[in-house]
Each structure stands twice: as structure tokens, then as C-alpha cells.
Amino acid sequence: MAILKMKRLRLMIARSQKDALLRELIRLGCVQFSELESEVQELEALHREDSETMALKTQRSSLERAVEILGRYVPEKKPLLAAMPEVSDETLLDGSGLLDSLALADEIIADDDRIKRIGAEESRERAVIESLVPWLPLDMPLDIDGTERSSVLLGSLPVKISLDKVREAIGGVTEEAELFEVSADKKASYVMIVCMKDALAEIQEVLRGFDFTAQSFAGMSGPAKQCTAGCNAALARLGREKEALSAAIVEKAARRDELKLAADRLEARLAMSEAADLALATEDVVVMQGWVPAEKEEALDRTLSGFDCAWECEEPAEADYPEVPVSLKNNKLTNALNMVTDMYSLPAYGTVDPNPLMAPFFILFYGLMMADIGYGIIMIAAALVAMKKLKPRGGSLAFCQLLLYGGIATAAMGVLTGGFFSDIPYQLVHLFNPKSTWPGLWHLFSPESDSELVLYGSMVLGLLHLNTGMVVSAVQKCKRGDKAGAIWEEGSLWVILLGGVLLALDMFFVHSSVLHYAALAVLVIGVLMLLFGAGRNAKGFGKVTAAFGAIYNTATGWFGDVLSYSRIMALMLAGGVVGKV
């Protein structure tokens, strides 16, 4: 329920034992390595070692891609709520068989890449077949471009062009030329033109005026029918090859778990490599630095004592706090809020873990906003089943715990408001017995009929929530030696709040002139404290602007925050009304 105290670890170990030590530290799981101090890095005797991090990342990427390919060809079938497989530390850190897994991944990737290339080749063959369709009636080889004295042109003309006019224009150039229509469709007429070579240039010039498009059949030989048959044969061959490659990939799907385990093993090796990248070394010794939780120091000492190494642990100086890693230690209740904390940012080292303070408010506010027995039961059941079947860890466990506690709070608030899937019990009873006088489930208060009570209660909870944060802020300032800041900032707001409470008591309950004037006096004192605290470090006219800024920020900020908690009432009311509709 706090931020763990950390110690800086400095370590020197024989180079030959470095990998073995890193494996043990991964198994221990409590050391985070960091860059050595600049003074150490500047020593000429120390140098960086060759890194294998990029190679390991590439290998891991290959394994993950192979698993993704298998997922496309053979989707993995899992039970709806299946837990992740578990392996021992020895199995995870065992590198045997890794080369075989990488070779398998390379084969799967190569087969998939070849299948993609086959797809591109098939597209090209189909495009060729489609382009040959208009020329199927032509029995002449497509690759012939004429004889010694004659030339042959193959091409297309827009369908709107009259072929007789084209023939007439060609006849105006030479009588030793002829135009033959091979076929036609809705867009074009496909023609063959035979002419003498000495008239070819003039005829091409004439055809250009009719939007003639020459057709090239480079790389083809024989008539269009023969070329089409060759393309179909190529498609059949490619199809057989693709089918064989797909079958080979499907067959390798039986080793999917092996690839996943290899990827996890590489992840462990990658962690070791990244730690080694931060180290400096001589020919015989490796120097490393990192951080370890103070509570794990004894376990670390036992591990290090089995190696030829020297080490020391020391408390970080306050100037080093920004670089100290943060690790939170929470119980089962507050651990649920880790998920929310991680979504934003962890608290700075040397400050306060917000989870123990905010967890009760978060869970309570969630229950108030949902406030339904039925919804709460569903959430509780879902969380318990997920934790039993999935065996979640880390963030997944925190989410399940948060769902469980939110469900408990939702059901509890549902008991107080009489909500069970809104008003389903009431509706069912009156559906079967319209004359029933049963008013529905018992409730202490109802969001619909007691909306003012819920509104005031929400703002009171908001005040408690804000004051909790203010207490934490005041304590932190006192620890830093800024007691004046705690008095003039948080303290002034508490005095104003006390005056407001006394004034409310006078207005709504006690009606005493003594209490009235006492409340006004406390309010005035609080405002004066606020103004003095705002301008105590300012000079000249800055005191005036600081005073106005303090008044404005307090009125619009702090009191605005209190009013914002009315959204709890609004969401509770909206949920009940929508459920009834």
C-alpha cells in the first residue's frame, strides 16, 4: 500500500559469469538496470560490448509473424475462457531448440511470401488472358510483324469510328494496304492492318487521326488461342503450387505452441541483452548498475553470493529521485486501482501512492452511479469466473478485481435504492397481478423521488474526496519543510469550509445569532488567510493580482469541483429512468 523504497545497485562481475547472472536476476525479477553514471562511462578502461539486441528483435519478429501466418491459415480454436499456458522458469530460460523454431518460422514465412508472389503471377496471367480475348478469332501468330516487304499492325479503334472511313483514308495513301476487323465489343473495334513497309509511316500518321491504339504482344508467340492455352496451363501450375504450399503451412500449425514458447524465450533473452547493453566492460570484468527494491535486497544478496562478483546497494539521494523507478505495493483491494493509475502515470518516487486513498472513493462512486442489484450480480459473476478460468495477472488481474469490487458496490447501492434491473420485480408482479398494491423492493432512498437528497449526498462525498486530497497535499508539504504553504493554502480552505458548515447549521438547523456571527467570523478569517497566503511571496502590485487570482481560483475551481460531483446523482438518476423506459 505504498511506493516501494528502492536502492541503487552497483555491480562488478566476471565476464564469463555475466550471462548466468542475468538469467538468475530475470528469475528473481526485482532488478531494473540503468545507465552507469557519466563519471564511470568516461573511464578509458571501460567500453561497450557488442550488442545482439537488434538480431534478437528480428528473430522475435520472425516468430511472431510466423504465428500470425498460422493464425490466418489455421485459426486457433480456444475455449471462451481459456487461461494462458504456464511454463517453469527453467523452461522459459532454456535456449535449446530455439534454432529449430527459428528455422520453422523462416519456412512458414518463405511459404507465405511465395504464396503472395503466386497471387501476383496469377493476376498477371489472368490479365493476359483477358487482353487476348478480342484476338482469339485471329489464327495468325501474334508475334509476327510482317515480311521482308510488308508490315502488319495490330490494334484497336474506338467503336464510334467507321471502319469504312478508315479504309478510305488508308486507300488515299496507298492501294497496297488492307484493314481487317478481327472482333469488336462495346468499347472498341480490334483490327489488323497489312501494308507495304515503305507506306507504313504514312499509314500510322493517318491512323493517329482516328485514335488508333497499337497492341503489343511482346514475349508471346503463336496465335491468341495458343497463348491463352499457355496462360491457362500456367494458372493451373501456379494453383497446384499454391495448394501445396498452403497444405505445408497448415501441417506446420501443429507446432504453433512451439513457436509461441520460442518467442517468449527470445523475450527473456532480449531482456538480458538490453540489460547487457547498459553495461561497460574490460577484458575480464563487466560493470553494471540498476535499482532494486529495498525489501528484495536480502534475496538479491543470496543470489549474488553464488557468483564471483562485488556489489553494493545504497539509498538514492533526493536529487536522484526523478530517475528512480517506481514500483507500487498494494493489497488485494487497492491493487485493483493499479489499472487506472497505469493509464495515466505512476506517482513520482518519494511521493504518495494514490491507490489506497482513492480506491474506496472510486469503488463507492462507481456503485452509486450504477446502483442496481442485478447489474452488480452480473459484474461479480463475470469477475469471479474470469479470475477462476483465465488466471489473470498484472493489469488483467487488476481489471478483474476492479470489476469485482465495482460489482459489490453496485449491488450494495442497489439494495439501498431498491433497484434490480431497474424496477423489473415491480413490473413482473403487476404484470401477473394488476391489482397488486406491492410498492416494489425496499429502499432507503430513491434517485427518482429523493433526487435532492442524492444531490446533497453527492456533494458531501465530493467534499470528503477533495479534502482527502488536500490532507495528502498538506502532509507532503510538511514533510518537505513547507509548513507555511500547508497552513496558508490548505489550512485557509479548511477554515473557509468550517465557516461554511457553521453558517449552514445556523441557516437550516440551529438558528442562533451567536452561531451566525461565529460562522461569519470564521469565514472572514479563512478569506484573510487565503489572501495573505496568496500574496505572501509577491511584491508591490503583485500582491493585489495574487489576491484576486486566489479568490477567482477558489470560487471557480474548488467550489466548482464540489458542484461537479452532482454528476453522480445525474448518472444514478439517468440509469434508473432509462431502465424503466
Protein Blocks (a to p, Z undefined) as FASTA:
>chain_A
ZZcddddddddddfklmmmmmmmmmmnopaccddddfklmmpmkbccdddfklmmmmmmm
mmmmmmmmmmmmmccdddfbacdddddfklmmpmghklmmmmmmmmmmmmmmmmmmmmmm
mmmmmmmmmmmmmmmmpmbdfkbgbdfkbccddddddfklcfklmmmmmmmmpmcbcddd
fbdcfkbccddddddfklmmmmmmmmmmnopacddfehiacjfklmmmmmmmmmmmmmmm
mmmmmmmmmmmmmmmmmmmmmmmmmmmmmmmmmmmmmpccdfkbccddddddfklmmmmm
mmmmmpccddddddddfklmmmpccdddddfklmmmmmmmmmmoccdehiacfklmmmmm
mmmmmmmmnopaklmmmmmmmmmmmmmmnopghjlmmmmmmmmmmmmmmmmmmmmnopae
hjlmmmmmmmmmmmbcbebjcdfbdfklmmmmmmmmmmmmmmmmmmmmmmmmmmmmmmno
pamlmmmmmmmmmmmmmmmmmmmmmmmmnopaklmmmmmmmmmmmmmmmmmmmmmmgghj
llmmmmmmmmmmmmmmmmmmmmmmmmmmmmmmmmmmmmmZZ
